[in-house]
Amino acid sequence: MKFLLKIFILLAAGIILVILPDTGPVLIKINSDHGPSLIDIIGLIIILFVWSLMIYKVWRRRKKVKRTLGTFYCTLILLVIAFCSILIPLGLRNNSDMLLFIASVMSLICQSILIWIAIKPNALAH
């Protein structure tokens, strides 16, 4: 559980940095409404680091995840994540905050399910 607490604190720190109001110049202009500043980039790096650790945990315990969810639901979740990975850049490109929000939330829910099963001892075990 110490691992999860550390991960949660790092993730929270990254999210806070990203949602803070931008004070510096935009480093990469994505569209007229979106573009990260230096603080956003630092937050995103922290978030990507935490995400990478979680994906590593899921990958190492993929048999447990597949056994718990079954092939159909495991495949469905991975397809939803892949679909959202296409929708998020489309939302950014088209200045569609609603599409960006929906795709991000759907991906977050699906990834959270995989991570929870991989990390939690005997999660949903039959």
C-alpha positions as CSV (number, residue, x, y, z in Angstrom):
1,M,0.0,0.0,0.0
2,K,3.0,2.3,0.5
3,F,3.6,2.0,-3.3
4,L,0.0,3.1,-4.0
5,L,0.3,6.1,-1.7
6,K,3.5,7.3,-3.3
7,I,2.0,6.8,-6.7
8,F,-1.2,8.7,-5.7
9,I,0.8,11.6,-4.3
10,L,3.0,11.8,-7.5
11,L,-0.1,11.7,-9.7
12,A,-1.9,14.3,-7.6
13,A,1.2,16.6,-7.8
14,G,1.3,16.2,-11.6
15,I,-2.4,16.9,-12.0
16,I,-2.2,20.0,-9.8
17,L,0.7,21.3,-11.9
18,V,-1.4,20.8,-15.1
19,I,-4.5,22.4,-13.8
20,L,-2.8,25.4,-12.3
21,P,-3.5,28.6,-14.3
22,D,-0.8,29.2,-17.0
23,T,1.6,32.0,-16.1
24,G,4.4,31.4,-18.6
25,P,4.5,31.4,-22.4
26,V,3.0,28.5,-24.4
27,L,5.9,26.2,-25.3
28,I,4.0,24.0,-27.9
29,K,0.9,25.5,-29.5
30,I,-1.6,22.6,-30.1
31,N,-4.5,24.8,-31.3
32,S,-5.9,28.3,-30.5
33,D,-7.1,27.2,-27.1
34,H,-4.6,24.6,-26.0
35,G,-0.9,24.6,-25.5
36,P,1.3,23.6,-22.5
37,S,3.5,26.0,-20.6
38,L,6.6,24.9,-18.7
39,I,4.7,24.1,-15.6
40,D,2.2,22.0,-17.7
41,I,5.1,20.1,-19.3
42,I,6.6,19.3,-15.8
43,G,3.1,18.1,-14.7
44,L,2.7,16.0,-17.8
45,I,6.1,14.4,-17.3
46,I,5.2,13.4,-13.8
47,I,1.8,12.1,-15.0
48,L,3.5,10.1,-17.8
49,F,6.0,8.7,-15.3
50,V,3.3,7.5,-13.0
51,W,1.2,6.1,-16.0
52,S,4.3,4.2,-17.2
53,L,4.8,2.6,-13.8
54,M,1.1,1.6,-13.8
55,I,1.3,0.2,-17.3
56,Y,4.4,-1.8,-16.3
57,K,2.5,-3.2,-13.3
58,V,-0.5,-4.2,-15.5
59,W,1.8,-5.8,-18.1
60,R,3.6,-7.8,-15.5
61,R,0.3,-9.0,-14.1
62,R,-1.5,-9.3,-17.4
63,K,-2.4,-13.0,-16.8
64,K,-4.2,-12.0,-13.6
65,V,-6.0,-9.2,-15.3
66,K,-7.1,-11.5,-18.2
67,R,-8.1,-14.2,-15.8
68,T,-10.2,-11.8,-13.7
69,L,-11.9,-10.0,-16.6
70,G,-12.0,-12.7,-19.2
71,T,-10.9,-12.4,-22.7
72,F,-14.0,-10.5,-24.0
73,Y,-13.9,-7.8,-21.4
74,C,-10.2,-7.4,-21.4
75,T,-10.3,-7.0,-25.2
76,L,-13.2,-4.6,-25.0
77,I,-11.4,-2.4,-22.4
78,L,-8.2,-2.3,-24.6
79,L,-10.3,-1.4,-27.7
80,V,-12.0,1.5,-25.7
81,I,-8.5,2.7,-24.6
82,A,-7.3,2.6,-28.2
83,F,-10.4,4.4,-29.5
84,C,-10.0,7.1,-26.9
85,S,-6.3,7.4,-27.9
86,I,-7.6,8.5,-31.3
87,L,-10.4,10.7,-30.0
88,I,-8.2,12.7,-27.6
89,P,-5.9,14.2,-30.4
90,L,-9.1,14.8,-32.5
91,G,-10.6,16.7,-29.7
92,L,-7.5,18.8,-29.3
93,R,-7.2,19.4,-33.1
94,N,-10.8,20.4,-33.5
95,N,-11.0,22.5,-30.3
96,S,-13.7,20.2,-28.9
97,D,-13.5,20.3,-25.2
98,M,-16.5,18.0,-24.8
99,L,-14.9,15.3,-27.0
100,L,-11.6,15.7,-25.2
101,F,-13.3,15.4,-21.8
102,I,-15.4,12.4,-22.7
103,A,-12.5,10.5,-24.3
104,S,-10.2,11.3,-21.4
105,V,-12.7,10.2,-18.8
106,M,-13.5,6.9,-20.7
107,S,-9.8,6.1,-21.0
108,L,-9.2,7.0,-17.4
109,I,-12.0,4.6,-16.2
110,C,-10.8,1.8,-18.4
111,Q,-7.2,2.2,-17.4
112,S,-8.2,2.5,-13.8
113,I,-10.0,-0.9,-14.0
114,L,-6.9,-2.6,-15.4
115,I,-4.6,-1.0,-12.8
116,W,-6.9,-1.8,-9.9
117,I,-7.1,-5.4,-10.9
118,A,-3.4,-5.7,-11.4
119,I,-2.4,-4.1,-8.1
120,K,-5.2,-5.1,-5.8
121,P,-4.6,-8.6,-4.2
122,N,-7.3,-11.0,-5.4
123,A,-9.3,-8.3,-7.0
124,L,-12.6,-9.7,-8.2
125,A,-11.2,-13.2,-8.0
126,H,-13.6,-16.0,-8.9
